[in-house]
């Protein structure tokens, strides 16, 4: 990993952001991005398909709490299953 990427990951980790997912999936899914997508996607349906309790995802969006690695992986897998991606 280049020094720039390493420093970026360290900064994101120190800031409490989830750093697992882009390098594992090539897709960016954050609470901020989901908040933006909520205008055009039914996030309750996405949560159900991903196996995430709807209330948990709604609370995370409302509080702007970061997604766990498992939640992000489940959401990414669900989006990919329907040929959707986000950047």
C-alpha positions in Angstrom: 0.0 0.0 0.0 1.4 3.4 -0.9 2.2 5.9 1.9 -0.6 8.2 0.9 -3.2 5.4 1.1 -1.8 4.3 4.4 -1.9 7.8 5.9 -5.4 8.3 4.6 -6.6 5.0 6.3 -4.9 5.9 9.5 -6.6 9.3 9.5 -10.0 7.8 8.8 -9.5 5.2 11.5 -8.5 7.8 14.0 -11.6 9.8 13.1 -13.8 6.8 13.9 -14.7 6.1 10.2 -15.1 2.6 8.9 -12.0 1.9 6.7 -12.6 -1.8 5.9 -14.8 -1.7 2.9 -13.6 0.2 -0.1 -10.5 -1.9 -0.4 -12.4 -5.1 0.1 -15.4 -4.3 -2.1 -14.5 -1.4 -4.4 -17.7 0.3 -3.3 -18.2 3.2 -0.9 -21.2 2.9 1.4 -21.2 5.2 4.4 -24.0 6.6 6.6 -23.6 9.9 4.8 -24.0 8.3 1.4 -27.0 6.3 2.6 -28.5 9.5 3.9 -28.1 11.1 0.4 -29.5 8.0 -1.3 -32.6 7.9 1.0 -34.2 10.4 -1.4 -34.2 7.9 -4.2 -33.9 4.4 -2.6 -36.2 2.6 -0.1 -33.5 2.0 2.6 -36.0 -0.1 4.6 -36.2 -2.5 1.8 -32.4 -2.5 1.3 -31.9 -3.1 5.0 -34.4 -6.1 4.9 -32.6 -7.6 1.9 -29.3 -7.1 3.6 -30.5 -8.8 6.8 -30.0 -5.7 8.9 -32.8 -4.7 11.2 -34.6 -1.7 9.7 -34.8 0.1 13.0 -31.0 -0.2 13.5 -30.2 1.3 10.1 -32.7 4.1 10.6 -31.2 4.9 14.0 -27.7 4.9 12.6 -28.8 7.3 9.8 -30.6 9.5 12.3 -27.6 9.6 14.7 -25.0 9.5 11.9 -23.4 6.5 13.5 -20.8 4.6 11.3 -21.8 1.3 9.9 -19.9 -1.8 11.1 -17.9 -3.8 8.7 -20.5 -6.6 8.6 -23.3 -4.1 7.9 -21.3 -2.4 5.1 -20.5 -5.8 3.6 -24.2 -6.9 3.7 -25.3 -3.6 2.2 -22.7 -3.7 -0.6 -23.6 -7.3 -1.4 -27.3 -6.4 -1.6 -26.6 -3.4 -3.9 -24.4 -5.6 -6.1 -27.0 -8.3 -6.2 -29.3 -5.7 -7.9 -26.5 -4.4 -10.1 -26.3 -1.1 -8.1 -23.2 0.7 -6.9 -22.3 3.9 -5.3 -19.1 6.1 -5.3 
